[in-house]
Amino acid sequence: MATDIRTKEIDLLGITDQLVQSYTECGMLHHLGHEPLPSRETVSTILLDLCEVIFPGYGRKQNLHTGNIAFYVGTLLDGVLTKLSEQIVRALRHERCRGDVDFDCEAEAEAKAVELLRRIPQIRSLLERDVEAAFRGDPAAKSHYEIIFCYPGLEAIGIFRIAHELHKLGVPFIPRMMTEAAHSKTGIDIHPGATIGPGFFIDHGTGVVIGETTHIGENVKLYQGVTLGALSFDRDDSGELVHGAYKRHPTLQDNVIVYANATILGGQTIIGESTVIGSNVWITRSVDPFSVVVLENPKHRVKNSKARGEEALMYHI
């Protein structure tokens, strides 16, 4: 027994030495010797608190009313301000404060956190229209309460709208952490840099991808599996990929509907207002307003299992 334990200790020492050596060889995979990064757990807690503020009565605290809502929300906002300021400080120290002794990370972080809180009423106004769009666009919805309480599409949109404001404020890391948390939970991937107008509805939602430079107008509806992506990427003179928010993703104007599994690509691609994009289409060029885009003459081959030999029925849809 003692020999076995000694052998395990020797094996672990050798493995540890190899891992430590790999930290030097694979330098991109560690974060040693730097200021701490934002905490995923704390950012998740901040999101929960902000959702309590935006949708009071739907989350952890029940029995809220006009007599106690101000105290409850005020307490939440006080905690959010402290936690969010600390996480923004961490992000700014990593991205902007290194070597810049004149940059006051703490003051900048607190100012950005306060500004986000100032924008919460505006975010709620947008989400009010998003909820109404979901109710108008889904005959299965029994009430606005059901949409807020149950729909993953609205949850993803709500988190996006918070993250988008932080993105506009120039906060590193945290906006993407927020939308990726929503992505993990709902299957809906919205980059916080996207621009999305009010009255936005994602029906079902699983597999939806919305790229960083996408522009979406008012009252747009997407179904599951829709991709609003890039067609190509710019490269510099050495052939390396150019990073940044140049226009890579499409524009959807007002009142567009995009059905399941459609793919729309390219920064110069504009889907005109009131256009309907059918399921499974692939679009890389602009579409005029008031158009309908569908696949032409798709075929199904249906074989009756009771039929003899290779007899089958062919039909068009």
C-alpha positions in Angstrom: 0.0 0.0 0.0 2.8 2.4 1.0 4.6 1.7 -2.3 1.4 2.4 -4.3 0.9 5.8 -2.6 4.6 6.7 -3.2 4.2 5.8 -6.9 1.1 8.0 -7.2 3.0 10.9 -5.5 5.9 10.5 -8.0 3.5 10.4 -10.9 1.7 13.5 -9.8 5.0 15.4 -9.3 6.0 14.5 -12.8 2.6 15.5 -14.3 2.8 18.8 -12.3 6.3 19.5 -13.7 5.1 18.9 -17.2 2.0 21.1 -16.8 4.2 24.0 -15.3 6.5 23.7 -18.3 3.5 23.8 -20.7 2.5 27.2 -19.1 5.7 28.6 -20.6 5.3 26.9 -23.9 1.6 27.7 -24.3 1.5 31.3 -23.1 -1.9 32.2 -24.4 -3.7 29.7 -22.2 -2.8 31.1 -18.8 -3.4 34.4 -17.0 -0.5 34.4 -14.6 1.1 37.5 -13.1 -1.8 39.8 -14.1 -4.6 41.6 -12.3 -7.7 39.4 -11.7 -10.2 39.1 -14.5 -14.0 39.7 -13.9 -15.7 36.8 -12.1 -18.2 34.8 -14.0 -20.1 34.0 -10.8 -20.4 37.7 -9.8 -21.4 38.7 -13.3 -24.1 36.1 -13.2 -25.3 37.4 -9.9 -25.4 41.0 -11.3 -27.6 39.8 -14.2 -30.0 38.1 -11.7 -30.2 41.3 -9.7 -30.8 43.5 -12.8 -33.5 41.1 -14.0 -35.1 41.5 -10.6 -35.1 45.3 -11.2 -36.4 45.1 -14.8 -39.0 42.4 -14.1 -40.0 42.8 -10.4 -42.2 40.1 -9.1 -41.1 37.5 -11.6 -38.0 36.3 -9.8 -36.7 35.7 -6.3 -38.9 38.2 -4.5 -42.7 37.7 -4.5 -45.4 39.8 -2.9 -44.0 43.1 -4.1 -46.3 46.1 -4.2 -46.2 49.9 -4.4 -45.5 50.1 -0.6 -42.3 48.1 -0.7 -41.0 48.2 -4.3 -38.9 51.3 -3.8 -37.0 49.9 -0.8 -36.5 46.6 -2.6 -35.2 48.1 -5.8 -33.1 50.6 -4.0 -31.4 47.9 -2.1 -30.8 45.9 -5.2 -29.4 48.9 -7.1 -27.0 49.7 -4.3 -25.6 46.1 -4.4 -25.4 46.1 -8.2 -23.5 49.4 -8.2 -20.9 48.0 -5.8 -20.5 44.6 -7.6 -20.6 46.0 -11.1 -18.1 48.7 -10.4 -15.7 46.2 -9.0 -16.1 43.9 -12.0 -15.6 46.8 -14.4 -12.5 47.9 -12.6 -11.1 44.4 -13.1 -11.9 44.5 -16.8 -10.5 48.0 -17.3 -7.3 47.2 -15.4 -6.7 44.3 -17.7 -7.5 46.2 -21.0 -6.7 49.9 -20.4 -5.0 50.7 -17.1 -1.8 48.7 -17.5 1.1 51.2 -17.5 -1.2 54.2 -17.6 -0.7 55.8 -14.2 -3.0 58.7 -15.0 -6.0 56.5 -15.7 -8.3 56.3 -12.7 -9.9 52.8 -13.1 -12.1 53.1 -10.0 -13.6 56.4 -11.0 -14.1 55.3 -14.6 -15.7 52.0 -13.5 -18.1 53.6 -11.1 -19.2 56.2 -13.7 -19.9 53.5 -16.3 -21.8 51.4 -13.7 -23.9 54.4 -12.7 -24.6 55.2 -16.3 -25.9 51.7 -17.0 -28.3 52.1 -14.0 -29.5 55.4 -15.4 -30.4 53.5 -18.7 -32.5 50.8 -17.0 -35.8 52.7 -17.6 -34.9 53.0 -21.3 -34.1 49.2 -21.4 -37.5 48.5 -19.8 -39.3 50.6 -22.4 -37.6 48.6 -25.2 -38.5 45.3 -23.5 -42.1 46.4 -23.0 -42.3 46.6 -26.8 -40.5 43.2 -27.2 -43.0 41.5 -24.9 -45.9 43.1 -26.9 -44.3 41.9 -30.1 -44.0 38.3 -28.8 -47.7 38.4 -27.7 -48.8 39.7 -31.1 -46.6 37.2 -33.0 -47.2 34.0 -31.1 -50.8 32.5 -31.0 -49.6 30.1 -28.4 -48.9 32.9 -25.9 -51.7 33.0 -23.3 -50.6 36.3 -21.7 -47.7 38.8 -21.3 -47.0 37.1 -18.0 -46.3 33.8 -19.7 -43.9 35.4 -22.1 -41.9 37.1 -19.4 -41.9 34.1 -17.1 -41.3 31.3 -19.7 -39.9 32.4 -23.1 -36.1 31.9 -23.6 -36.2 34.4 -26.5 -37.2 37.2 -24.2 -34.6 36.2 -21.7 -31.9 36.3 -24.3 -33.1 39.7 -25.6 -33.3 41.1 -22.1 -29.8 40.1 -21.3 -28.6 41.4 -24.7 -30.2 44.8 -24.1 -28.3 45.1 -20.8 -25.0 43.9 -22.3 -25.5 46.2 -25.3 -25.5 49.3 -23.1 -22.3 48.2 -21.4 -20.8 47.5 -24.8 -21.7 51.1 -25.9 -20.0 52.4 -22.7 -16.8 50.7 -23.7 -16.7 48.1 -21.0 -14.4 45.2 -21.9 -15.3 41.5 -21.3 -18.4 41.9 -19.2 -20.9 42.4 -22.1 -19.7 39.3 -23.9 -19.8 37.3 -20.6 -23.4 38.3 -20.2 -24.6 37.3 -23.7 -22.6 34.1 -23.5 -24.3 33.2 -20.3 -27.6 33.7 -22.1 -26.3 31.7 -25.0 -25.4 28.8 -22.7 -28.8 28.8 -21.1 -31.1 29.5 -24.1 -29.2 28.4 -27.2 -29.5 32.0 -28.6 -26.2 33.7 -29.5 -26.5 37.5 -29.8 -23.3 39.5 -29.9 -23.6 42.6 -27.5 -22.4 44.8 -30.4 -25.4 44.1 -32.5 -28.0 46.9 -33.0 -31.6 45.8 -32.5 -34.6 48.0 -32.6 -37.8 47.7 -30.4 -40.5 45.1 -31.0 -38.0 42.3 -31.5 -39.3 38.7 -31.2 -37.4 35.4 -31.4 -39.8 32.5 -31.6 -38.5 29.2 -30.1 -35.0 30.6 -30.6 -32.7 27.6 -30.3 -29.7 28.0 -32.7 -30.2 31.7 -33.5 -27.0 33.5 -34.2 -26.8 37.3 -34.5 -23.3 38.7 -35.3 -21.6 41.8 -33.9 -22.3 44.3 -36.7 -25.9 43.2 -37.4 -28.4 46.0 -37.7 -32.1 45.0 -37.0 -34.9 47.5 -37.3 -38.2 47.7 -35.5 -40.8 44.9 -35.2 -38.5 42.1 -36.6 -39.3 38.5 -36.0 -36.9 35.5 -36.2 -37.5 31.8 -35.9 -35.2 29.1 -34.6 -31.9 28.4 -36.4 -31.6 31.7 -38.1 -28.0 32.9 -38.8 -27.2 36.6 -39.4 -23.5 36.1 -40.1 -20.5 37.3 -42.0 -19.8 36.3 -45.6 -16.1 37.1 -45.6 -13.4 38.7 -43.5 -11.0 41.5 -44.2 -7.3 40.7 -44.1 -4.3 43.0 -43.8 -1.3 43.1 -46.2 0.3 40.1 -44.5 -2.9 38.0 -44.8 -3.8 38.2 -41.2 -7.4 38.5 -40.1 -8.5 42.1 -39.4 -10.2 42.4 -36.0 -12.7 45.1 -35.1 -16.3 46.1 -35.7 -16.3 46.9 -39.4 -19.6 46.0 -41.1 -19.5 42.2 -41.6 -23.1 41.2 -40.9 -26.4 42.0 -42.6 -29.0 44.7 -42.0 -32.7 43.8 -41.5 -35.0 46.7 -42.0 -38.4 47.2 -40.2 -41.1 44.5 -40.1 -38.9 41.7 -41.6 -39.8 38.1 -40.8 -37.2 35.4 -41.1 -38.3 31.7 -40.9 -36.5 28.8 -39.4 -32.9 27.9 -40.4 -32.5 30.7 -42.9 -29.0 32.0 -43.4 -28.3 35.7 -44.3 -24.7 36.7 -44.7 -22.6 39.8 -45.5 -22.2 43.4 -44.3 -23.5 44.8 -47.6 -26.6 42.6 -47.5 -29.8 44.5 -46.7 -33.2 42.9 -46.3 -35.7 45.5 -47.2 -38.6 46.4 -45.0 -41.7 44.1 -44.7 -39.8 41.3 -46.5 -40.5 37.6 -45.6 -37.6 35.2 -45.8 -38.6 31.6 -46.0 -37.1 28.6 -44.2 -33.7 27.2 -45.2 -32.8 29.8 -47.7 -29.2 31.1 -48.1 -28.9 34.8 -48.9 -25.8 36.8 -49.7 -27.3 39.7 -51.7 -29.7 42.4 -50.8 -33.5 41.9 -51.1 -35.9 44.7 -52.1 -38.6 45.8 -49.6 -41.9 43.9 -49.6 -40.4 40.8 -51.1 -40.9 37.1 -50.3 -37.9 34.8 -50.6 -38.5 31.0 -50.7 -36.8 27.9 -52.1 -38.1 27.1 -55.5 -39.7 23.7 -56.1 -38.1 21.6 -53.3 -38.7 17.9 -53.7 -39.4 15.1 -51.2 -39.0 11.4 -52.0 -41.5 9.4 -50.0 -41.1 5.6 -50.0 -44.0 3.5 -48.8 -42.6 0.8 -46.6 -45.5 -1.5 -47.5 -44.9 -1.1 -51.2 -43.1 -3.8 -53.2 -39.7 -3.4 -54.6 -38.5 0.2 -55.2 -41.9 1.7 -55.9 -42.1 5.2 -54.4 -44.1 8.4 -54.6 -42.5 11.6 -55.8 -44.2 14.9 -55.2 -43.4 18.6 -55.1 -44.1 21.1 -52.3 
